[in-house]
Amino acid sequence: MLAISEVKKAYGAFDLGPIDLTVGTEVLSVLGPSGCGKTTLLSAIAGVVDPDAGTVTLNGTDLAGRSPEERGTVLVFQDGALFPHMTARENVAYAAASIDRVEELAATLEVGDVLDQRAATLSGGERQRVALARSLAADPDALLLDEPLANLDAPIKRRLRDELRPLLSSLSIPVLYVTHDQHEATAIGDRLAVMADGAIQQCNTPGEVFAHPATPFVASFTGSTNLFRARVAGTDENPTLEWADHELDAPDHESEVGETIEFCIRPEYVVVENGARERPNVLDGRVRRVVFEGDDYLVDVAPESTDDTIQVTLSPPVYDRLELADGERVRLSLPSDAIHVIGAGE
């Protein structure tokens, strides 16, 4: 088990922490924007930098004062950092606790056919898999991955993302997987920690974080672009929100009547109403913009009586059936069980 307790590190105007995390035999994805402290956190665990305060323990052993080589941790950066003059085989063998691990890991990561090539001649995907094989060859007690797929093309990234999940889970050691890509974080991690400004904003299962974000930042960074401010109009058996001139049915929450809160609803849960049946929280609006993103259409709708914009995600078949166009009038439904009340506004 990897335990991070009250860890702090200051760099000029930037402060990391205090960070408290416990990672068991699982994959913990650490998600956040560039500059939020993700790499600093990994570096403090690996012994690359010394924290100003706090403790890091691995399997009950305090790692304070131990060099990176003595910690039982392996840190893999996004560029892989292979020795370019060595072959892939030599790179993996350099760190191997047992020479038998070289062929075994090469087969697992599908790099057996490039083992005798120099690292400098490998493709980006091959380099990253060889770097991962080298890190695993050391049989670490904890594995720290810093944006390992960041420099890869999208098709290679998707394939490796799918391959990494079962591989990392099979290690039965603490794995911290740092990324700024929400799809990567949720596909690979058993749990998800969202970071901003040097602090952990929320840590839970990916499903819980996405459905019930703890802060406005978590909501926006995980894709809840529909983030609005409202007033609590009712609670208990009649939880409702006043949003502009609209009164919305909402799930039960802990805020009090009259309190200003922020609420969110993910774009994929907003329904474009076709009048076929009655739905709750129906709003009239006008299409402001349509963007095709390859897999889905993003449709921005301006509801009546508010300056806000609601974003809707539609699959191509649904979009084609609705035949929406800029400026067209539409009706939207915000399902009450998809609305999440975040907390008091400021």
C-alpha positions, 0 to 999 in steps of 0.5 A: 500500500502506498500512503501519502500523508500531508505532503507539501512542496513549494516552488516559488508561487506554486504550492502543492498540497497538503496531499493525502492519498492512499493507494492499494493494489489498484490503479489510481488515475490522477486527472488535472490540467497542466501545471496543477502539480501532478508531476510534482506529486509523482516526483515527491513519491519517487524521491526525485524531489524532496517534499517540504512536509509530510510523509510517503510510506510504501508497504509500511516503510517510510521512504524519507531519506531514501534515494529513488533507487532504494524506494521500490518505485519506478517513475515512467515519463511521457517520453519513455526516456530510453537509452537511444544507443541501446537496443530495445532488449538492452533497455529492458534488460538494464532494469530487469530483476531477472533476465527471464522477464525480458522475453516475458514482458516483450511478449505481453507488450507485443514488442518481441519483434523489435527487441533487437532494434535500436531505441532511436529507430522505434515508433512512438508506440513501440518506444512507449511499450518498451519503456513500460516493459523496462519499468515492469522488469524491475518488479517495482512495489509501486508504479508511477506513470506520468502522461505515458500516452501523451505523445502518441497518435490517437489510434495508437493511444486508443489501442494502448489505453485498452491494452494497459487497463488489464495489464496494470490491474494484473500487477497487484501493486499501487499504480498512479497514472497521471493524465490530463485526458479524461477519457484515458483517466476513466478507461484505465483507473479503478479510482479517479483523483481530480487535481487543481491548483496543487490540491486534490478536489475529489477522489472516488470511482470514475462513475461517482466523480462524473455523476456527482462532481464535488466542485465546479472545477471537477464538473467542468473538467470532467465534461459537465459544460452545463454549469449554472447558478440557481436559487433553492426554491424547495427541499425535502419532498419537493426539491426545486431550483429557480433558474432565471424564470424557470423552476426545475425539479431536482434530486434531493440535496442538502442545501436550504431554501433561499440558498444560492447553489451551482448545479450541473447536468452532463450534455449527454443527459439533456433530451431534445424534446420531440413532443412525443411524451411529457417530460419534466423540466421542459425549456424552449430555446433556439439553436445557437451553434452546431459542432461535429466532433467525429463521434458526436454532435455538440449542439448549443441551445440558448433557452428563453429567459436566460443568458446561459447556453445549454450544450447537448451531445447527440449521436449522429443518428439522433442528430440526423433524425432531428435535422437541427439547424442554426437558429431553429427553435427547439424544446429541451428536457433536463431530467431531474435525476440527471441534475446534480447540485454541487453546493453553495454559490459565492 
